[in-house]
Amino acid sequence: MRTASPSRDRIAVTPSWATAIIDPVVTLLLWSYFTIGFVMFFAPFYLLAAVASQERARAFQWLNHLFYRGFFGWCRIIMPLQQWRIDPALKSVRGAVVVCNHLSYIDPLLLISLFGRHTTIVKNRLFSIPIFGWMLGLSGYLPSASQGRLAQRMVERMEEMPGFLAGGGNLIVFPEGTRSRTGEIGELNAGAFKIARMCRAPLAVAAIGGSDRLFTPGRFRFNACQANTITVRLVTKLTPDYNSPNFSVKGLMGQVKELLAAAAAAGLGDD
């Protein structure tokens, strides 16, 4: 029987001077990257891409990729207790629906930092945020539900998806739909698998570990003082026979869930 991982035990510890001072300072520095750093170093390029680029979505995706690569580079500098193990095989994935477990808000940022050409599914409410929602739209991201004013955008994105994947882009999806508080794999939504079938696209199954110990669900602060390893790995790449009479979306979902559960049971990120 597998023993409980220490990373999943939420044990209350009296804050030391390190966690009381360093964690808030590091958190401020990281959020400053998203505000001051964006305005100073990235905003002019986004504006240029919006005005001058003939392929705005592709340009915005590349800029998003560079922005989050910079963020995790900054993480490495100011949080030396955090170790990062990124599977090179995952970086080489092209033209696939990338499905991954979900532990923390930083998980989508991690995957975007790996793929220069990508799209992903975003909660509808985020498209309503001033400036940020505008950037999501220009990046070619998909709303999570085809409702109201976003219905036409969903239709357009789905029409573009076969060509996008065939051209080497990746669709990033967290099929659980929400972050796991225990590390166990929840029920998967069918959307990503239906898109893969529609586009006759392979699936890349990825697993993230340790991200929840760096940025824990329900907390605003980064846990900079806690030694930790964040792991991002390619579990496998699947090429389903969509033309087989035995193929089913439900069966594919079950296979992927088993793979993700096995990766979670192996304790990714606990080493």
Protein Blocks (a to p, Z undefined) as FASTA:
>chain_A
ZZddfklpccdddddfklmmmmmmmmmmmmmmmmmmmmmmmmmmmmmmmmmpmblmlmmm
mmmmmmmmmmmmmmmmmmmmbccdddfklmmpghiacddddfbfklmmmmmmmpmbdcdd
ddfklmmpghklmmmmmnopacfbdghjllmmmmmmmmmmmmmmmnopacdddfkopacf
klpacdddfklmmmmmmnopacdddddehklmmmgghiabdcfklgcddddddfbdcddd
fkbmkbcfklmmmmmmmmmmmmmmnopokZZ
